[in-house]
């Protein structure tokens, strides 16, 4: 729900209230005590049947996740003078997150016979569904000012986040069960507060050209699932040196990821209908999610998420825009960028350590590092009559980590390979019709017009191709999965009605 109230000709405010809802579950039967689980018998898989499907019993997987977030936003805008505008606002979020296993099904020996045993809410081994209710808020102030030819936009944003969770007071004794270790009570997570200044300046150097500069701090909390998943440290009560692996533990006390961004640009009107725009940018990214290893008093070790990773992005964009001359208008832009960091996946450090590799590699390309991007839009249009536009997107391949047999350079380094270059073409058309007192627009849209099968998606790490694997037997499940390809051509046609015309 969005509402705008105009107070005067120069003042108004906006209020927005909405709820985002997500509900997911993966289970055969809703109730863990459903007798059909017993009737089906123990699940038995067969690798040669339907790519490894069960030939007896049913899948015992039981998982559910539900997220409900109420978001309330307010803003107030005042045109103080002809050359000055002020905007202030506040935002509030109340997430409610629950996920976990609503009951466990385990076949075990009872009196010498296989028997199906249920486990419900038996922490720490069978914790059941966990619920978390963090809280987030933000407030901002922004001013747009024109002084002679100088244009300035300055702003300040305050952000607040409270995980509202508990953590061990002594990470070297996470479950408080190590004999002889000091007893330290659990502690509440800390409140996260940050100030983000932002500044943009534009100044004309000639009648047809201008320079601009922008600087800003941006903060973003990691996904809630990374914070709270596997975050019950009581599961470590039996942790021993060389014992079982408990996976990477979540951490509700992680800090927001911080990005400091710099932009410098130049705009030039070459003619009355042609303009060029050059934009240089640099981003310094800190406090990315990574993994730390913590040693306990009994010489055991476990891994948990924390803020240790970093990266940076450097690049430029050149854009040409041709305003409509006759029926034709075009826009062309090219971006080169290099995005690097010490890890793309927060859990990569733990994976490398388990494989006996250096857990802290040198800087490598991020998974989303796309060095070359080209966009072209061509439009034929006549106002209030028709429009026809074609959009072409070309992207160089993003990184992947190749896998080659040992003895042939098997460890080629993280993200040292590149996926194939991809291209997509979309086509959109619209025609205005007048039927009585109605304004009718007929439209047709074709997405992925030429039915491209690939655009920076999945590739097999042993071949670098989405089409084939060097080990088709081992990869037969993925070879049978059509989602490794880009979505096929999609065509939409329809009408829009405007009764106000």
C-alpha positions, 0 to 999 in steps of 0.5 A: 500500500502506497499513499502520497499526500500533498500538503502545499505546492512545494511539500508532500510526503509518502507512506508505504506499507507492505508485507513480503511473504515466502513459504517453502517446504520439502517433505512427502507428508506434512505430519511426521507421524503419518502412517504412510511413512511406515507403510512405505518401508525403508528408502532404498535407492538404485543408481541405475534406475531413473538417475538414482531414484528410490525403488522402495520407500519414500524420501525422508527429507523434511524441511520447511522455511517461512519468512514474513517481513513487514516493511514501513517506509516514510519520506517527506519532500520540501522544495525550500527554494527554487534551487534547494530541495530537502528530503528526509525519511525513515524505514522500518522492517520486522522480519520473522524467519523460521526454518528447520526440520519439522521432525526427523525420520530414522530407521534403526535397530530395535530388538533386532529388527529395523524400526522407524523412529521419530525425533521431534524437538530434541536439541541439539541433535534434532533441533526442529524448526527454529524461529528468529525475529530480528529488527532493522531500521534506517533514517536518511536526509538528502539535500539537492542544491543548485548554486549558479552552475554548480549542482550538489546532492549531499546525503546521510543515511543511518542504519540500525540492525538488531539480530535479537539472538544469543551466542556463546560467551566463550567461543573456545567452549561453545557449548559449555561442556568442556571439563575444567573450562571457565563457565561463561554465560551466553551473551546477546548479539550486539546492535549494529549501527552505521552512518553512510555519507554520500555526495554527488557534484556536477559542474558544466565546463562548457555549454555542452559538457559537464564533469561529475563526481560521486562518493558514497558509503553503502552498508548491506546486511548479509542474507538472514539465512546465512546469519541464522542457519546452523547457528545453535552452538549447542550441537558442539557439546560433543566436539572432540579433536579429529571428531565429526564435521559439524559444517560451517556454523552460522553467526547472528552477530556478523557486521554489515558488508561495507562498500565505499564507491567512487565515480568520476564522469564526463558528459558531452553533447556532440550535436543536438541529437548525439551525446556521449557519457564516460564514467569511471568507477571504483568500489572498495568492498569490506567485511564480506562473509567468510569463514574463521576457524576457532580452536577450543580448550580441548584442541578441537576446531570448528568453523563459523561465518564471520566478516573476514573477506574483502574485494574491489571493483574497478572499471569504466562505462562509455555510453552513446545516446542518439535522440530520435531523428525521424523515427529512429533513436539508439543507445549503445553502452560498453562496460569494462570491469574487473571484480576481484576478492579473496573469496566469492563463496563465504564457505570456500575457505572451509572447503579449501581447508578440508581439501588440504589447500591454502584456505586464504588464497590470493585475490581471485576474480569474483564469480560475477566478474564479467569483464566485457558488457555491451548493450545496444537498443534501437527504437523505431517510434512515432509518438502516440502511434507505435514503437518497435525496439530491439535490445541486444545484450552481449556479455563475456564469460564469467569465471569458473574453477576448472577441474583437470585430472591430477598430473595435468595441472589439476589444481589450476586455481580458483576461478581461473577459467572463463565461461563462453561469451553469450548474447541475448536479443529481445524485441518489443512492439506496441501500437496505439489504437482508439476504440470509441472512448477507450485508449487501447495499446496492443503489445507484443514482446519476444524475450530471447528472440533467437532462442540462445541456450546459454548466457553465463550459466552453468558449465561443467568444471571438467570441460568448460561447456554447458553441453558436455562432460568428460565424465558423462556417467558421473554427471548423468544427473546434471546432463539430464537437467535442462535448467543448466541452459538459459530460458527458451524463447518466450513470446507475450502478446496482450492489450492494455486499456486506458479509460481516461483517454 
